Amino acid sequence: MAEAAVVGAGSADDRASRLERARGLLRGFEAAPARPVRVTGGDGAVLPVVGPLAGLLPAGGLRRGTAVAVADGPGSSSLLLALLAEASASGAWVGLVGRPQLGVVAAAEAGIRVERLALVPHPGADLVAVTSALLDGLDVVAVAGAAAAGVRAADRQRLAARARQRDAVLLSLGPWPGADAELTCADARWLGLGGDGGGRLLARRLEVRARGRGIAPRGRSARMLLPAPGGALGVPDAVVPGEAVAAGLDEAVGSGEPAVEAGAAPGGSRRPVPFPAREAG
């Protein structure tokens, strides 16, 4: 598997170098045999997304120069990766800032081409500067933790303006006032558990809701599997036997716990339910 470019956390005394490392990451991409080139196939102003998501977005994809927010909650991290996957597969270069729980394995399982992925898991106090630097050279930049990092309204406006100037797409995991569109996951249920509560969690069925500019006031929604068996996004045509309400299960998966107890086996023993190694928030 090709490797993603990763900018490390650095030390407390090394904060000033994070931005330089992000710029160095871009210089490394430019020097590579496959260097960042803006995607121009089809409608170059719109980056593609996987089919079930296309019907939710006003342009049928990620329109360059816009900001899109993914609301926090169960399924939000998986939705963020799903938004990046089709654009990446079509040749777009993508970056992910401030989400150390989402690594190369999770990205690859979601369908992202990791050789065109830049990861900055620990931007520290330089989240705004690092994001701005990546917007200069990549097609899509996803940023997480802006609210927790205390990003000011003026900084948000500057990043949105940078995305417009550079014909890039800015994705936010978490609230982003002024975003052109916001996607929310709702009614999440894990599929695959048997009637006795035992078995493997194979997929999560949820509803994705969209609102924003170019979308009717009542919004749009679609049901999908996220993740579907295998890790990517799917449609809920083939129902997996058994389901478990997401309450508690998403928290266990996102916390990094390898398993949760789900149902009593004969003799009173408890059986663990295996979870995927990737973070599945």
C-alpha positions in Angstrom: 0.0 0.0 0.0 1.3 3.5 -0.8 1.9 5.7 2.2 0.1 8.9 3.2 2.2 11.9 4.1 2.0 12.6 7.8 3.1 15.6 9.8 4.1 14.7 13.3 3.0 16.3 16.5 6.4 17.8 17.5 7.2 19.1 21.0 5.9 22.0 23.0 9.0 24.0 22.0 8.5 23.1 18.4 5.2 24.8 17.7 6.6 27.4 15.3 7.9 24.6 13.0 4.5 22.9 12.5 3.6 25.3 9.7 6.9 24.8 8.1 6.5 21.0 8.2 3.0 21.4 6.6 4.6 23.5 3.9 7.4 21.0 3.6 4.7 18.3 3.2 3.3 20.2 0.2 6.8 20.6 -1.3 7.3 16.9 -0.9 4.1 16.2 -2.8 5.3 18.6 -5.6 8.6 16.8 -5.9 7.0 13.4 -6.1 6.4 11.6 -9.4 2.6 12.0 -8.8 2.4 15.6 -7.8 -0.8 17.5 -6.9 -2.7 18.6 -10.0 -6.2 20.1 -9.8 -8.9 17.7 -10.9 -10.3 18.9 -14.2 -12.3 16.0 -15.6 -16.1 16.5 -16.1 -17.3 19.6 -14.3 -14.1 20.8 -12.8 -15.9 23.1 -10.4 -17.5 20.1 -8.6 -15.6 17.2 -7.0 -17.5 13.9 -7.1 -18.9 12.1 -4.1 -20.3 8.6 -3.8 -23.8 8.1 -5.3 -25.9 8.1 -2.1 -24.3 11.4 -1.0 -24.6 13.1 -4.4 -28.3 13.5 -4.1 -28.0 15.4 -0.9 -25.6 18.1 -2.1 -26.9 21.0 -4.2 -24.3 20.5 -7.0 -24.3 16.7 -6.8 -20.8 16.8 -5.3 -18.4 19.1 -3.4 -18.4 22.4 -5.2 -15.0 24.1 -5.2 -14.8 27.3 -3.1 -17.3 26.1 -0.6 -17.3 25.1 3.0 -19.2 22.0 4.2 -19.8 21.0 7.8 -20.4 17.5 9.2 -22.2 17.7 12.5 -20.6 15.9 15.5 -22.3 12.6 16.5 -22.4 8.9 15.8 -21.3 8.3 12.3 -19.7 11.7 11.7 -16.2 10.5 11.2 -17.3 7.8 8.8 -19.3 10.3 6.9 -16.4 12.7 6.7 -14.2 9.9 5.1 -17.0 8.9 2.8 -17.2 12.5 1.5 -13.4 12.4 0.7 -13.4 8.9 -0.9 -14.8 9.5 -4.4 -12.9 12.8 -4.9 -9.7 11.0 -3.9 -10.4 8.1 -6.2 -10.9 10.5 -9.1 -7.5 12.1 -8.6 -8.1 14.8 -6.0 -5.5 15.5 -3.3 -7.0 15.6 0.2 -5.8 16.7 3.6 -7.0 15.9 7.1 -6.1 18.1 10.0 -6.7 17.6 13.7 -8.2 14.1 13.9 -5.5 11.7 15.2 -8.1 8.9 15.6 -8.5 8.7 11.9 -5.4 7.1 10.4 -4.2 5.6 7.2 -6.0 2.3 7.7 -9.4 4.0 8.3 -8.9 6.2 5.2 -7.9 3.2 3.0 -10.9 1.2 4.2 -13.2 4.1 3.3 -11.8 4.2 -0.3 -9.4 7.1 0.0 -6.2 6.9 -2.1 -3.6 7.2 0.7 -0.8 8.2 -1.8 -2.8 11.4 -2.3 -3.6 12.0 1.4 -1.9 14.4 3.8 -2.4 13.8 7.5 -1.7 16.5 10.2 -3.1 14.7 13.3 -1.7 17.2 15.9 -1.7 20.7 14.6 -1.7 22.1 18.1 -2.2 25.9 18.3 -1.4 26.2 14.6 -4.6 24.6 13.3 -5.6 27.7 11.4 -2.2 28.2 9.8 -1.7 24.6 8.9 -5.2 24.4 7.3 -4.5 27.6 5.4 -1.2 26.2 4.1 -2.9 22.9 2.9 -5.7 24.9 1.2 -3.0 26.5 -1.0 -2.0 23.2 -2.6 -4.7 20.5 -2.1 -8.2 20.0 -3.6 -10.0 19.2 -0.3 -9.0 19.9 3.3 -10.9 18.5 6.2 -10.4 20.0 9.6 -11.6 18.7 13.0 -11.6 20.3 16.4 -11.9 23.9 15.4 -14.3 24.7 18.2 -12.1 23.0 20.8 -9.1 24.8 19.5 -10.9 28.1 20.0 -10.8 29.1 16.3 -12.3 32.6 16.2 -15.0 33.7 13.8 -12.6 35.9 11.9 -10.3 32.9 11.4 -13.1 30.8 10.1 -14.0 33.5 7.6 -10.4 33.8 6.5 -10.2 30.0 5.9 -13.4 30.0 4.0 -12.1 32.9 1.9 -8.9 31.0 1.3 -10.9 28.0 0.0 -12.7 30.3 -2.4 -9.5 31.9 -3.6 -7.8 28.6 -4.2 -10.8 26.8 -5.6 -10.5 24.2 -2.8 -13.2 22.6 -0.6 -13.1 23.1 3.1 -14.7 20.3 5.2 -15.3 20.7 8.9 -15.9 17.9 11.3 -18.0 19.8 13.9 -19.9 23.1 13.7 -18.8 25.7 11.1 -21.0 28.8 11.2 -21.5 30.1 7.7 -20.9 26.8 6.0 -22.6 26.4 2.6 -24.0 23.0 3.6 -24.3 20.9 6.8 -24.7 17.2 6.9 -25.9 15.3 10.0 -26.1 11.6 10.8 -29.3 10.4 12.6 -31.1 7.2 13.7 -27.9 5.2 13.7 -28.3 1.4 14.2 -25.7 -1.3 14.0 -26.6 -4.4 12.0 -25.4 -7.9 12.5 -26.3 -9.0 16.0 -28.4 -12.1 16.5 -31.6 -12.3 18.6 -29.5 -13.2 21.7 -27.4 -10.2 21.3 -24.3 -12.1 20.1 -22.5 -12.0 16.8 -20.4 -9.5 14.8 -21.3 -5.9 14.0 -21.3 -5.9 10.2 -22.6 -2.5 9.2 -24.3 0.6 10.5 -27.5 1.9 9.1 -28.2 5.6 9.4 -29.9 8.5 7.9 -27.9 11.4 6.5 -29.7 14.8 6.5 -28.6 17.9 4.6 -29.4 21.5 4.8 -27.9 24.7 3.5 -27.7 27.0 0.4 -29.4 25.6 -2.6 -31.4 23.1 -0.5 -35.1 23.4 0.2 -35.9 24.6 3.7 -37.2 21.2 4.6 -33.8 19.8 3.8 -32.9 16.5 2.1 -32.2 13.1 3.6 -31.2 9.6 2.5 -30.7 6.3 4.3 -27.4 4.4 3.8 -25.0 1.9 5.4 -22.0 3.7 6.9 -19.9 1.8 7.2 -21.1 -1.0 5.0 -19.4 -4.4 5.2 -15.9 -3.8 4.1 -15.7 -0.3 5.4 -17.0 2.0 2.6 -20.5 3.5 2.2 -23.3 1.4 0.9 -27.0 1.4 0.3 -29.3 -0.6 2.7 -30.8 -2.9 0.0 -29.3 -6.1 1.4 -30.5 -6.1 5.0 -28.1 -7.7 7.5 -30.0 -10.0 9.9 -30.3 -8.5 13.4 -29.6 -5.0 14.6 -28.7 -3.1 17.7 -29.6 0.5 18.6 -26.5 2.6 18.4 -26.7 4.0 21.9 -23.6 2.8 23.7 -22.1 0.9 20.8 -20.8 4.0 18.9 -19.3 5.2 22.2 -17.5 1.9 22.7 -16.2 1.8 19.1 -15.1 5.4 19.2 -13.3 5.0 22.5 -10.9 2.6 21.0 -12.1 -0.4 23.1 -11.4 -3.6 21.2 -14.7 -5.2 22.1 -17.9 -4.9 24.1 -19.9 -7.6 25.8 -23.1 -8.4 23.8 -25.2 -11.2 25.1 -24.8 -14.2 27.4 -23.5 -17.4 26.0 -24.7 -20.8 27.4 -23.4 -21.3 30.9 -23.6 -17.6 31.8 -20.3 -16.5 30.2 -20.2 -13.3 28.2 -19.1 -13.1 24.6 -17.2 -10.1 23.2 -18.4 -8.5 19.9 -15.3 -7.8 17.7 -15.1 -4.3 16.3 -13.1 -3.2 13.3 -9.6 -1.9 14.2 -10.4 1.5 12.7 -12.2 4.2 14.5 -15.8 4.1 13.4 -17.3 7.3 14.8 
